[in-house]
Amino acid sequence: LTQAVRSLSQQTGVTPFMTLLAAFQILLQRYTRQGDIVVGTPIAGRNRSESEGLIGCFINTLVLRSDLTHNPRAAELLQQVRHATLEAYAHQDLPFEKLVEELQPERSLSYSPFFQVMFIFNNMSQSALQLPGLEVEFLVTDSGTAKFDLSLALEDGPEALSGTLTYNTDLFNLETIQRLPDHFQILLEGITANPQQRVADLPLLPRSELQQLLVEWNQTSAPLPAAPSIPQLFEAQVARTPQALAVTCEDHSYTYRELNERANRLAYWLRQRGIGPEVRVGLFMDRSLDLMVGLWGILKAGGAYVPLDPLYPPDRLRAILQSAQVPVLLTQAHLAHSLPEPGAVEVLCLDRDWPALAACPTDNLAINVVPDNLMYVLFTSGSTGQPKGVAVQQRSYLNYLQAVLKRLALPSGLSYAIVSTFAADLGTPMVYGALCTGGQLHVIPYERAVDPEAVADYFRRHRIDVMKLVPSHFDNLLMQPDPASVIPQQRLILAGEASQWGTLDKVRSLRPELVIQNHYGPTETTVSVLAYAVETWSADRAGAVPLGRPLDNIQVYVLDAYQHPVPQGVPGELCLGGAGVARGYLGRPDLTAERFIPDPFGQQPGSRLYRTGDLVRYLPDGNLEFLGRLDFQVKIRGYRVELGEIETLLSNHPVLQDAAVIAREDTPGDKRLVAYLVPQAAQQDVNLISQLRDFLRERLPDYMVPTAFVTLDALPLNPNGKLDRRALPPPDQTQRVVADAFSAPRNALEEHLAAVWTEVLGLAQVG
């Protein structure tokens, strides 16, 4: 390989140093997903014959920068590195310290300015030093301290290259560093074999590592469920336990037989109106027994349900109904007035209009649903300003239900609680997990679910074995005098956002025997695809709780921007394949094609991967760790929020010139949406913030309305002219955060109270 490097360098008019530096910069680009790579290198400073023999240290540091953002060919990068290196050599007498002094970069004690990675190439022979009357011996020294985050020092020997890696142990695991030389060598082999390859397509991983990433950690194959549909699983359970309690909401309950018979009446009524496979039905109801009847009635008729949260504002309901094109909408009398104009949609209020269903039969219908038929459509936030509907088929949910029950090792007949909205997929496992296994489902109404003491009161009166909810919601429930009362007896599942070890420590201290699992999964891959059993409680753990390993029949890949696998420990985009992948976005073939891509590793013809946009990495044990997002999507209270949807609405408002929205977590655990506004020059309205907040509340659900609004003269831009989100100021550092109808304190006591709440809430002012 050393000979091949020398040969390629000679052919392309570069030095071996330049070839090796280019390969090292490609390696850094593949490890970091960054295209602008800056590396430091020392230079001897003996470029004159007069200084060649002098004793002393004349070393200076050169900063070499390469641009890999446009995926150049390796040969093109070699010429780019050659040009940058020769330019640097021409100015090598300028001290590095002077460069720092002149350019004044942002300084930090935790890293060096301009570059954090050093590349050293020594091609000087280590000949023995002859001094009269002295014996001279070379000593290898080790200061025990890394001067930079990472340094690669290569020695050009007579036969082959050898080298040393020095690294900051606070930043790198030993296992990562031990793999790095293999990756560097494979890159060099690829460059020398075919310098016309694009840098992103150069081989990086040895066969053994590819086998582990693509095969060993994806050995999830399991028999698919035998039942063709979810309602058939439910009917089989009804036949086994007809008199057992199926569902309870507050003081009212249905047995399995009662729930089944009421659902059958509704199913017959829906069939008479043409509801069957692939036909969508709206479900606009409070969390109640009626909701369960509506759900099972739609599924038994063969249709697919489209849940709408009663908390949604009219504009959002209108957008969803317009996109879903439902011929029938099920609701309740007290909600009917809040519906937008239904148009051609037939509306049935289950409570008020139940007599109209009384003549319908109560026996089971013939269910003509196959696994590929649609089961539900869930609408999530969309970056274009409109919510998008995720279409999930029966097959995907059947596989998920079987896999998650197996991973949780749940016996039949347990008591489940649903405390989350049914308009997101977080609550569905409790519904189907309970009612397809002979359990009892407790439907907790919204008013109780957001009141920690009310939940505790209910859980003291009713045994709850299994519960799944968002970590931030669970943290809120724990903040009351009797936190143990809101913890389920057997299984706790946290999902929807990153879980923190502090929460789990508290739960473990209160109920050490409880089985806790952390689940991960976007709506596009059917509820959850990864699960992590919280069994280790080592004191040296850091960061969020791992996402876990894939469920049955799910494939997981961590890929770079060109869909190539990245090494273990290196960040990449999480892409998901297998039985959980949804059909796509309802009526959005363009968006479906963008996010659901052909599976390059799949064994089945036509298999697809869903690109999650989540940045993750593999841990040494094969579990996955969440690192953040690749785009501007965030999770707020467990809901997916596309910041672009809020920004689009604000930017279209006539009083604004520009707007940006970010999620800030200035206080750990307290994530908030903050809107930054640039009003039109002529805009002097003192009620601007109130006006915009009301404008958003009419169009967005409550969790998508920013909690703080900051007005700016202009949005900060980076050198490329794009919005610099990191430069947006925190709300508590500006006095231009305006509250609704601010009332100043009237006396010393109110001033004291306002000061306390200003500090607690992190706001500029509190009325």
QUIRA-V258416 format. One record per residue. N is the residue number from 1. RES is the residue in three letters. BURIAL is b if it has 9 or more other ideal C-beta (glycine too) atoms within 8 Angstrom, else e. Layout:
n:N res:RES burial:BURIAL
n:N res:RES burial:BURIAL
This chain:
n:1 res:LEU burial:b
n:2 res:THR burial:e
n:3 res:GLN burial:e
n:4 res:ALA burial:b
n:5 res:VAL burial:b
n:6 res:ARG burial:b
n:7 res:SER burial:b
n:8 res:LEU burial:b
n:9 res:SER burial:b
n:10 res:GLN burial:e
n:11 res:GLN burial:e
n:12 res:THR burial:b
n:13 res:GLY burial:e
n:14 res:VAL burial:b
n:15 res:THR burial:e
n:16 res:PRO burial:b
n:17 res:PHE burial:b
n:18 res:MET burial:b
n:19 res:THR burial:b
n:20 res:LEU burial:b
n:21 res:LEU burial:b
n:22 res:ALA burial:b
n:23 res:ALA burial:b
n:24 res:PHE burial:b
n:25 res:GLN burial:b
n:26 res:ILE burial:b
n:27 res:LEU burial:b
n:28 res:LEU burial:b
n:29 res:GLN burial:b
n:30 res:ARG burial:b
n:31 res:TYR burial:e
n:32 res:THR burial:e
n:33 res:ARG burial:e
n:34 res:GLN burial:e
n:35 res:GLY burial:e
n:36 res:ASP burial:e
n:37 res:ILE burial:b
n:38 res:VAL burial:b
n:39 res:VAL burial:b
n:40 res:GLY burial:b
n:41 res:THR burial:b
n:42 res:PRO burial:b
n:43 res:ILE burial:b
n:44 res:ALA burial:e
n:45 res:GLY burial:b
n:46 res:ARG burial:e
n:47 res:ASN burial:e
n:48 res:ARG burial:e
n:49 res:SER burial:e
n:50 res:GLU burial:e
n:51 res:SER burial:b
n:52 res:GLU burial:e
n:53 res:GLY burial:e
n:54 res:LEU burial:e
n:55 res:ILE burial:e
n:56 res:GLY burial:e
n:57 res:CYS burial:e
n:58 res:PHE burial:b
n:59 res:ILE burial:e
n:60 res:ASN burial:b
n:61 res:THR burial:b
n:62 res:LEU burial:b
n:63 res:VAL burial:b
n:64 res:LEU burial:b
n:65 res:ARG burial:b
n:66 res:SER burial:b
n:67 res:ASP burial:b
n:68 res:LEU burial:b
n:69 res:THR burial:e
n:70 res:HIS burial:e
n:71 res:ASN burial:e
n:72 res:PRO burial:b
n:73 res:ARG burial:b
n:74 res:ALA burial:b
n:75 res:ALA burial:b
n:76 res:GLU burial:e
n:77 res:LEU burial:b
n:78 res:LEU burial:b
n:79 res:GLN burial:b
n:80 res:GLN burial:b
n:81 res:VAL burial:b
n:82 res:ARG burial:b
n:83 res:HIS burial:e
n:84 res:ALA burial:b
n:85 res:THR burial:b
n:86 res:LEU burial:e
n:87 res:GLU burial:e
n:88 res:ALA burial:b
n:89 res:TYR burial:b
n:90 res:ALA burial:e
n:91 res:HIS burial:e
n:92 res:GLN burial:b
n:93 res:ASP burial:e
n:94 res:LEU burial:e
n:95 res:PRO burial:e
n:96 res:PHE burial:b
n:97 res:GLU burial:e
n:98 res:LYS burial:e
n:99 res:LEU burial:b
n:100 res:VAL burial:b
n:101 res:GLU burial:e
n:102 res:GLU burial:e
n:103 res:LEU burial:e
n:104 res:GLN burial:e
n:105 res:PRO burial:e
n:106 res:GLU burial:e
n:107 res:ARG burial:e
n:108 res:SER burial:e
n:109 res:LEU burial:e
n:110 res:SER burial:e
n:111 res:TYR burial:e
n:112 res:SER burial:e
n:113 res:PRO burial:e
n:114 res:PHE burial:b
n:115 res:PHE burial:b
n:116 res:GLN burial:e
n:117 res:VAL burial:b
n:118 res:MET burial:b
n:119 res:PHE burial:b
n:120 res:ILE burial:b
n:121 res:PHE burial:b
n:122 res:ASN burial:e
n:123 res:ASN burial:e
n:124 res:MET burial:e
n:125 res:SER burial:e
n:126 res:GLN burial:e
n:127 res:SER burial:e
n:128 res:ALA burial:e
n:129 res:LEU burial:e
n:130 res:GLN burial:e
n:131 res:LEU burial:e
n:132 res:PRO burial:e
n:133 res:GLY burial:e
n:134 res:LEU burial:e
n:135 res:GLU burial:e
n:136 res:VAL burial:e
n:137 res:GLU burial:e
n:138 res:PHE burial:e
n:139 res:LEU burial:e
n:140 res:VAL burial:e
n:141 res:THR burial:e
n:142 res:ASP burial:e
n:143 res:SER burial:e
n:144 res:GLY burial:e
n:145 res:THR burial:e
n:146 res:ALA burial:b
n:147 res:LYS burial:e
n:148 res:PHE burial:b
n:149 res:ASP burial:b
n:150 res:LEU burial:b
n:151 res:SER burial:b
n:152 res:LEU burial:b
n:153 res:ALA burial:b
n:154 res:LEU burial:b
n:155 res:GLU burial:e
n:156 res:ASP burial:e
n:157 res:GLY burial:e
n:158 res:PRO burial:e
n:159 res:GLU burial:e
n:160 res:ALA burial:e
n:161 res:LEU burial:b
n:162 res:SER burial:e
n:163 res:GLY burial:b
n:164 res:THR burial:e
n:165 res:LEU burial:b
n:166 res:THR burial:b
n:167 res:TYR burial:b
n:168 res:ASN burial:b
n:169 res:THR burial:e
n:170 res:ASP burial:e
n:171 res:LEU burial:e
n:172 res:PHE burial:b
n:173 res:ASN burial:e
n:174 res:LEU burial:e
n:175 res:GLU burial:b
n:176 res:THR burial:b
n:177 res:ILE burial:b
n:178 res:GLN burial:e
n:179 res:ARG burial:b
n:180 res:LEU burial:b
n:181 res:PRO burial:b
n:182 res:ASP burial:b
n:183 res:HIS burial:b
n:184 res:PHE burial:b
n:185 res:GLN burial:b
n:186 res:ILE burial:b
n:187 res:LEU burial:b
n:188 res:LEU burial:b
n:189 res:GLU burial:b
n:190 res:GLY burial:b
n:191 res:ILE burial:b
n:192 res:THR burial:b
n:193 res:ALA burial:e
n:194 res:ASN burial:e
n:195 res:PRO burial:b
n:196 res:GLN burial:e
n:197 res:GLN burial:b
n:198 res:ARG burial:b
n:199 res:VAL burial:b
n:200 res:ALA burial:b
n:201 res:ASP burial:e
n:202 res:LEU burial:b
n:203 res:PRO burial:e
n:204 res:LEU burial:b
n:205 res:LEU burial:b
n:206 res:PRO burial:e
n:207 res:ARG burial:e
n:208 res:SER burial:e
n:209 res:GLU burial:b
n:210 res:LEU burial:b
n:211 res:GLN burial:b
n:212 res:GLN burial:b
n:213 res:LEU burial:b
n:214 res:LEU burial:b
n:215 res:VAL burial:e
n:216 res:GLU burial:e
n:217 res:TRP burial:b
n:218 res:ASN burial:b
n:219 res:GLN burial:e
n:220 res:THR burial:b
n:221 res:SER burial:e
n:222 res:ALA burial:b
n:223 res:PRO burial:e
n:224 res:LEU burial:b
n:225 res:PRO burial:e
n:226 res:ALA burial:e
n:227 res:ALA burial:b
n:228 res:PRO burial:e
n:229 res:SER burial:b
n:230 res:ILE burial:b
n:231 res:PRO burial:b
n:232 res:GLN burial:b
n:233 res:LEU burial:b
n:234 res:PHE burial:b
n:235 res:GLU burial:b
n:236 res:ALA burial:b
n:237 res:GLN burial:b
n:238 res:VAL burial:b
n:239 res:ALA burial:e
n:240 res:ARG burial:e
n:241 res:THR burial:e
n:242 res:PRO burial:b
n:243 res:GLN burial:e
n:244 res:ALA burial:b
n:245 res:LEU burial:b
n:246 res:ALA burial:b
n:247 res:VAL burial:b
n:248 res:THR burial:b
n:249 res:CYS burial:b
n:250 res:GLU burial:e
n:251 res:ASP burial:e
n:252 res:HIS burial:e
n:253 res:SER burial:b
n:254 res:TYR burial:b
n:255 res:THR burial:b
n:256 res:TYR burial:b
n:257 res:ARG burial:b
n:258 res:GLU burial:b
n:259 res:LEU burial:b
n:260 res:ASN burial:b
n:261 res:GLU burial:b
n:262 res:ARG burial:b
n:263 res:ALA burial:b
n:264 res:ASN burial:b
n:265 res:ARG burial:b
n:266 res:LEU burial:b
n:267 res:ALA burial:b
n:268 res:TYR burial:b
n:269 res:TRP burial:b
n:270 res:LEU burial:b
n:271 res:ARG burial:b
n:272 res:GLN burial:e
n:273 res:ARG burial:b
n:274 res:GLY burial:e
n:275 res:ILE burial:b
n:276 res:GLY burial:b
n:277 res:PRO burial:b
n:278 res:GLU burial:e
n:279 res:VAL burial:b
n:280 res:ARG burial:b
n:281 res:VAL burial:b
n:282 res:GLY burial:b
n:283 res:LEU burial:b
n:284 res:PHE burial:b
n:285 res:MET burial:b
n:286 res:ASP burial:b
n:287 res:ARG burial:b
n:288 res:SER burial:b
n:289 res:LEU burial:b
n:290 res:ASP burial:b
n:291 res:LEU burial:b
n:292 res:MET burial:b
n:293 res:VAL burial:b
n:294 res:GLY burial:b
n:295 res:LEU burial:b
n:296 res:TRP burial:b
n:297 res:GLY burial:b
n:298 res:ILE burial:b
n:299 res:LEU burial:b
n:300 res:LYS burial:b
n:301 res:ALA burial:b
n:302 res:GLY burial:b
n:303 res:GLY burial:b
n:304 res:ALA burial:b
n:305 res:TYR burial:b
n:306 res:VAL burial:b
n:307 res:PRO burial:b
n:308 res:LEU burial:b
n:309 res:ASP burial:b
n:310 res:PRO burial:b
n:311 res:LEU burial:e
n:312 res:TYR burial:b
n:313 res:PRO burial:b
n:314 res:PRO burial:b
n:315 res:ASP burial:b
n:316 res:ARG burial:b
n:317 res:LEU burial:b
n:318 res:ARG burial:b
n:319 res:ALA burial:b
n:320 res:ILE burial:b
n:321 res:LEU burial:b
n:322 res:GLN burial:e
n:323 res:SER burial:b
n:324 res:ALA burial:b
n:325 res:GLN burial:e
n:326 res:VAL burial:b
n:327 res:PRO burial:b
n:328 res:VAL burial:b
n:329 res:LEU burial:b
n:330 res:LEU burial:b
n:331 res:THR burial:b
n:332 res:GLN burial:b
n:333 res:ALA burial:e
n:334 res:HIS burial:e
n:335 res:LEU burial:b
n:336 res:ALA burial:b
n:337 res:HIS burial:e
n:338 res:SER burial:e
n:339 res:LEU burial:b
n:340 res:PRO burial:e
n:341 res:GLU burial:e
n:342 res:PRO burial:b
n:343 res:GLY burial:e
n:344 res:ALA burial:e
n:345 res:VAL burial:b
n:346 res:GLU burial:e
n:347 res:VAL burial:b
n:348 res:LEU burial:b
n:349 res:CYS burial:b
n:350 res:LEU burial:b
n:351 res:ASP burial:e
n:352 res:ARG burial:e
n:353 res:ASP burial:b
n:354 res:TRP burial:e
n:355 res:PRO burial:e
n:356 res:ALA burial:e
n:357 res:LEU burial:b
n:358 res:ALA burial:e
n:359 res:ALA burial:e
n:360 res:CYS burial:b
n:361 res:PRO burial:e
n:362 res:THR burial:e
n:363 res:ASP burial:e
n:364 res:ASN burial:e
n:365 res:LEU burial:b
n:366 res:ALA burial:e
n:367 res:ILE burial:b
n:368 res:ASN burial:e
n:369 res:VAL burial:b
n:370 res:VAL burial:e
n:371 res:PRO burial:b
n:372 res:ASP burial:e
n:373 res:ASN burial:b
n:374 res:LEU burial:b
n:375 res:MET burial:b
n:376 res:TYR burial:b
n:377 res:VAL burial:b
n:378 res:LEU burial:b
n:379 res:PHE burial:b
n:380 res:THR burial:b
n:381 res:SER burial:b
n:382 res:GLY burial:b
n:383 res:SER burial:b
n:384 res:THR burial:e
n:385 res:GLY burial:b
n:386 res:GLN burial:e
n:387 res:PRO burial:b
n:388 res:LYS burial:b
n:389 res:GLY burial:b
n:390 res:VAL burial:b
n:391 res:ALA burial:b
n:392 res:VAL burial:b
n:393 res:GLN burial:b
n:394 res:GLN burial:b
n:395 res:ARG burial:b
n:396 res:SER burial:b
n:397 res:TYR burial:b
n:398 res:LEU burial:b
n:399 res:ASN burial:b
n:400 res:TYR burial:b
n:401 res:LEU burial:b
n:402 res:GLN burial:b
n:403 res:ALA burial:b
n:404 res:VAL burial:b
n:405 res:LEU burial:b
n:406 res:LYS burial:b
n:407 res:ARG burial:b
n:408 res:LEU burial:b
n:409 res:ALA burial:e
n:410 res:LEU burial:b
n:411 res:PRO burial:e
n:412 res:SER burial:e
n:413 res:GLY burial:e
n:414 res:LEU burial:b
n:415 res:SER burial:b
n:416 res:TYR burial:b
n:417 res:ALA burial:b
n:418 res:ILE burial:b
n:419 res:VAL burial:b
n:420 res:SER burial:b
n:421 res:THR burial:b
n:422 res:PHE burial:b
n:423 res:ALA burial:b
n:424 res:ALA burial:b
n:425 res:ASP burial:e
n:426 res:LEU burial:b
n:427 res:GLY burial:b
n:428 res:THR burial:b
n:429 res:PRO burial:b
n:430 res:MET burial:b
n:431 res:VAL burial:b
n:432 res:TYR burial:b
n:433 res:GLY burial:b
n:434 res:ALA burial:b
n:435 res:LEU burial:b
n:436 res:CYS burial:b
n:437 res:THR burial:b
n:438 res:GLY burial:e
n:439 res:GLY burial:b
n:440 res:GLN burial:b
n:441 res:LEU burial:b
n:442 res:HIS burial:b
n:443 res:VAL burial:b
n:444 res:ILE burial:b
n:445 res:PRO burial:b
n:446 res:TYR burial:b
n:447 res:GLU burial:e
n:448 res:ARG burial:b
n:449 res:ALA burial:b
n:450 res:VAL burial:e
n:451 res:ASP burial:e
n:452 res:PRO burial:b
n:453 res:GLU burial:e
n:454 res:ALA burial:b
n:455 res:VAL burial:b
n:456 res:ALA burial:b
n:457 res:ASP burial:e
n:458 res:TYR burial:b
n:459 res:PHE burial:b
n:460 res:ARG burial:e
n:461 res:ARG burial:e
n:462 res:HIS burial:e
n:463 res:ARG burial:e
n:464 res:ILE burial:b
n:465 res:ASP burial:b
n:466 res:VAL burial:b
n:467 res:MET burial:b
n:468 res:LYS burial:b
n:469 res:LEU burial:b
n:470 res:VAL burial:b
n:471 res:PRO burial:b
n:472 res:SER burial:b
n:473 res:HIS burial:b
n:474 res:PHE burial:b
n:475 res:ASP burial:b
n:476 res:ASN burial:b
n:477 res:LEU burial:b
n:478 res:LEU burial:b
n:479 res:MET burial:e
n:480 res:GLN burial:b
n:481 res:PRO burial:e
n:482 res:ASP burial:e
n:483 res:PRO burial:b
n:484 res:ALA burial:e
n:485 res:SER burial:e
n:486 res:VAL burial:b
n:487 res:ILE burial:b
n:488 res:PRO burial:b
n:489 res:GLN burial:e
n:490 res:GLN burial:e
n:491 res:ARG burial:b
n:492 res:LEU burial:b
n:493 res:ILE burial:b
n:494 res:LEU burial:b
n:495 res:ALA burial:b
n:496 res:GLY burial:b
n:497 res:GLU burial:b
n:498 res:ALA burial:e
n:499 res:SER burial:b
n:500 res:GLN burial:b
n:501 res:TRP burial:b
n:502 res:GLY burial:e
n:503 res:THR burial:b
n:504 res:LEU burial:b
n:505 res:ASP burial:b
n:506 res:LYS burial:b
n:507 res:VAL burial:b
n:508 res:ARG burial:b
n:509 res:SER burial:e
n:510 res:LEU burial:e
n:511 res:ARG burial:e
n:512 res:PRO burial:e
n:513 res:GLU burial:e
n:514 res:LEU burial:b
n:515 res:VAL burial:b
n:516 res:ILE burial:b
n:517 res:GLN burial:b
n:518 res:ASN burial:b
n:519 res:HIS burial:b
n:520 res:TYR burial:b
n:521 res:GLY burial:b
n:522 res:PRO burial:b
n:523 res:THR burial:b
n:524 res:GLU burial:b
n:525 res:THR burial:b
n:526 res:THR burial:b
n:527 res:VAL burial:b
n:528 res:SER burial:b
n:529 res:VAL burial:b
n:530 res:LEU burial:b
n:531 res:ALA burial:b
n:532 res:TYR burial:b
n:533 res:ALA burial:e
n:534 res:VAL burial:b
n:535 res:GLU burial:e
n:536 res:THR burial:e
n:537 res:TRP burial:e
n:538 res:SER burial:e
n:539 res:ALA burial:e
n:540 res:ASP burial:e
n:541 res:ARG burial:e
n:542 res:ALA burial:e
n:543 res:GLY burial:e
n:544 res:ALA burial:b
n:545 res:VAL burial:b
n:546 res:PRO burial:b
n:547 res:LEU burial:b
n:548 res:GLY burial:b
n:549 res:ARG burial:b
n:550 res:PRO burial:b
n:551 res:LEU burial:b
n:552 res:ASP burial:b
n:553 res:ASN burial:b
n:554 res:ILE burial:b
n:555 res:GLN burial:b
n:556 res:VAL burial:b
n:557 res:TYR burial:b
n:558 res:VAL burial:b
n:559 res:LEU burial:b
n:560 res:ASP burial:b
n:561 res:ALA burial:e
n:562 res:TYR burial:e
n:563 res:GLN burial:e
n:564 res:HIS burial:b
n:565 res:PRO burial:b
n:566 res:VAL burial:b
n:567 res:PRO burial:b
n:568 res:GLN burial:b
n:569 res:GLY burial:b
n:570 res:VAL burial:b
n:571 res:PRO burial:b
n:572 res:GLY burial:b
n:573 res:GLU burial:b
n:574 res:LEU burial:b
n:575 res:CYS burial:b
n:576 res:LEU burial:b
n:577 res:GLY burial:b
n:578 res:GLY burial:b
n:579 res:ALA burial:b
n:580 res:GLY burial:b
n:581 res:VAL burial:b
n:582 res:ALA burial:b
n:583 res:ARG burial:e
n:584 res:GLY burial:b
n:585 res:TYR burial:b
n:586 res:LEU burial:b
n:587 res:GLY burial:e
n:588 res:ARG burial:b
n:589 res:PRO burial:e
n:590 res:ASP burial:e
n:591 res:LEU burial:b
n:592 res:THR burial:b
n:593 res:ALA burial:e
n:594 res:GLU burial:e
n:595 res:ARG burial:b
n:596 res:PHE burial:b
n:597 res:ILE burial:b
n:598 res:PRO burial:e
n:599 res:ASP burial:b
n:600 res:PRO burial:e
n:601 res:PHE burial:e
n:602 res:GLY burial:b
n:603 res:GLN burial:e
n:604 res:GLN burial:e
n:605 res:PRO burial:e
n:606 res:GLY burial:e
n:607 res:SER burial:b
n:608 res:ARG burial:b
n:609 res:LEU burial:b
n:610 res:TYR burial:b
n:611 res:ARG burial:b
n:612 res:THR burial:b
n:613 res:GLY burial:e
n:614 res:ASP burial:b
n:615 res:LEU burial:b
n:616 res:VAL burial:b
n:617 res:ARG burial:b
n:618 res:TYR burial:b
n:619 res:LEU burial:b
n:620 res:PRO burial:e
n:621 res:ASP burial:e
n:622 res:GLY burial:e
n:623 res:ASN burial:b
n:624 res:LEU burial:b
n:625 res:GLU burial:b
n:626 res:PHE burial:b
n:627 res:LEU burial:e
n:628 res:GLY burial:e
n:629 res:ARG burial:b
n:630 res:LEU burial:e
n:631 res:ASP burial:e
n:632 res:PHE burial:b
n:633 res:GLN burial:b
n:634 res:VAL burial:b
n:635 res:LYS burial:b
n:636 res:ILE burial:b
n:637 res:ARG burial:b
n:638 res:GLY burial:b
n:639 res:TYR burial:b
n:640 res:ARG burial:b
n:641 res:VAL burial:b
n:642 res:GLU burial:b
n:643 res:LEU burial:b
n:644 res:GLY burial:b
n:645 res:GLU burial:b
n:646 res:ILE burial:b
n:647 res:GLU burial:b
n:648 res:THR burial:b
n:649 res:LEU burial:b
n:650 res:LEU burial:b
n:651 res:SER burial:b
n:652 res:ASN burial:e
n:653 res:HIS burial:b
n:654 res:PRO burial:e
n:655 res:VAL burial:b
n:656 res:LEU burial:b
n:657 res:GLN burial:e
n:658 res:ASP burial:b
n:659 res:ALA burial:b
n:660 res:ALA burial:b
n:661 res:VAL burial:b
n:662 res:ILE burial:b
n:663 res:ALA burial:b
n:664 res:ARG burial:b
n:665 res:GLU burial:b
n:666 res:ASP burial:e
n:667 res:THR burial:e
n:668 res:PRO burial:e
n:669 res:GLY burial:e
n:670 res:ASP burial:e
n:671 res:LYS burial:b
n:672 res:ARG burial:b
n:673 res:LEU burial:b
n:674 res:VAL burial:b
n:675 res:ALA burial:b
n:676 res:TYR burial:b
n:677 res:LEU burial:b
n:678 res:VAL burial:b
n:679 res:PRO burial:b
n:680 res:GLN burial:e
n:681 res:ALA burial:e
n:682 res:ALA burial:e
n:683 res:GLN burial:b
n:684 res:GLN burial:e
n:685 res:ASP burial:e
n:686 res:VAL burial:e
n:687 res:ASN burial:e
n:688 res:LEU burial:b
n:689 res:ILE burial:b
n:690 res:SER burial:b
n:691 res:GLN burial:b
n:692 res:LEU burial:b
n:693 res:ARG burial:b
n:694 res:ASP burial:e
n:695 res:PHE burial:b
n:696 res:LEU burial:b
n:697 res:ARG burial:b
n:698 res:GLU burial:e
n:699 res:ARG burial:b
n:700 res:LEU burial:b
n:701 res:PRO burial:b
n:702 res:ASP burial:e
n:703 res:TYR burial:e
n:704 res:MET burial:b
n:705 res:VAL burial:b
n:706 res:PRO burial:b
n:707 res:THR burial:e
n:708 res:ALA burial:b
n:709 res:PHE burial:b
n:710 res:VAL burial:b
n:711 res:THR burial:b
n:712 res:LEU burial:b
n:713 res:ASP burial:e
n:714 res:ALA burial:e
n:715 res:LEU burial:b
n:716 res:PRO burial:e
n:717 res:LEU burial:e
n:718 res:ASN burial:b
n:719 res:PRO burial:e
n:720 res:ASN burial:e
n:721 res:GLY burial:e
n:722 res:LYS burial:e
n:723 res:LEU burial:e
n:724 res:ASP burial:b
n:725 res:ARG burial:e
n:726 res:ARG burial:e
n:727 res:ALA burial:e
n:728 res:LEU burial:b
n:729 res:PRO burial:e
n:730 res:PRO burial:e
n:731 res:PRO burial:b
n:732 res:ASP burial:b
n:733 res:GLN burial:e
n:734 res:THR burial:b
n:735 res:GLN burial:e
n:736 res:ARG burial:e
n:737 res:VAL burial:b
n:738 res:VAL burial:b
n:739 res:ALA burial:b
n:740 res:ASP burial:e
n:741 res:ALA burial:e
n:742 res:PHE burial:e
n:743 res:SER burial:e
n:744 res:ALA burial:e
n:745 res:PRO burial:e
n:746 res:ARG burial:e
n:747 res:ASN burial:e
n:748 res:ALA burial:e
n:749 res:LEU burial:e
n:750 res:GLU burial:b
n:751 res:GLU burial:b
n:752 res:HIS burial:e
n:753 res:LEU burial:b
n:754 res:ALA burial:b
n:755 res:ALA burial:e
n:756 res:VAL burial:e
n:757 res:TRP burial:b
n:758 res:THR burial:b
n:759 res:GLU burial:e
n:760 res:VAL burial:e
n:761 res:LEU burial:e
n:762 res:GLY burial:b
n:763 res:LEU burial:b
n:764 res:ALA burial:b
n:765 res:GLN burial:b
n:766 res:VAL burial:e
n:767 res:GLY burial:e
